[in-house]
Each structure stands twice: as C-alpha cells, then as structure tokens.
Amino acid sequence: MVKSYRPVLVWLHWLMALMIATVYLAMEFITLYPKGTLGRTVMLSTHYLLGLVILILAVVRLLLWWRSEQVKKEDHGRLQKNVARLVFALLYGLMIIVPVIGWIDVGMWDVSVSLFGWQLPQIAEPDKVMAEELSQIHILMAKVGYGLIGLHATAALYHHFILKDATLKRMLPHCRLDS
C-alpha cells in the first residue's frame, strides 16, 4: 500500500473538477445570451465538448485507479467507509452516465456538434418528445451531481479540519506523503 495517489490521478482529479465546474457554469450562464447569439453558441459548445471530455477522462481515471496500488487510508469506521464508497460510485456513475445521456439527447434534438472539423456522431434518431424527457433526466442528474460534489468537498474539508487526517493532502498536487 502507498500513502498517496499517483500524480496522474491527482492532476486528473483537479483538471476534471475544473472542467465539471466549467460545464455547470456554462449552463448557468447560458440564459444571459439570447438564442442564436455567439455567446449562447459558445456556452452550448463548451458544455457539449467538455461533457464528452469528462466522459472519456472518467473512464481513463477509473482504469488508472484500478491499475494503481491501493492507497492506505485512516480507518474511521464502517459507516464512513461505506458512505465514501457510495459517493465515489455515484460520482463516477454521473461522470459517465450524464454525458452519455447528454450525447443521446443532443442527437434526439437533431443538433450537430463539431470540434476542429470533426463531427460528433449522433447516437440517436431525432425525436423531440423523447428529447424533452431525456433533457429533464439529464438536468435532474446534473442537480444530483451538485449535491454529491458538495458532499465530496465537505467531506474533504471535514477530514482536513476536524479529523486532521491526510485525506485532503493525498489529493493535493505536489503533496507526496510517501517518504
């Protein structure tokens, strides 16, 4: 067992946190721009493209995590361990499922998404009625994500300031505990 996560996992964690915040902010700020404006297009494109990058990186992170040596953690009891595992599974589930639902939804709205000339393949046939339903599911799951992210951040701060353990330090760049 090691005391710290691999640096690549730490950097991916913070990169993805920044991307997830950007995706959420793009949707929060989209209402500032009228339909058909450049600002709205930029917000939508940012949301779509970063959502797909989050999907890819979530899978990469899981593969790297599974291949990494297990990190030795403090034992704070079975309840806390089970809650941590549940939140971990739900966060990763959302980082994978929400972008996939969004991708299907974009296809159902018959919206084209491209990046540097590469066209994102549509994985669903246009269906406006189903698209509306799927959009609501996508939004609901994103709102659940807000709660889970808040719980995750609160737990990290709780470990750092109340329990005074190394949980948060293990996820900070340049803070290796393996000495």
Buried (B, 14 or more C-beta within 10 A) or exposed (E): EBBBBBEEBBEBBEBBBEBBEEBBEBBEBBEEBEEEEEEBEBBBBBBBBBBBBBBEBBEBBEEBBEEEEEBBBEEBEEEBEEBBEEBEEBBBBBBBBBBBBBBBBBBBBEBEBEEEEEEBEBEBEEBEEBBEEBBEBBBEBBEBBEEBBEBBEEBBEBBBEEBEBBBBBBBBEEEBBEE
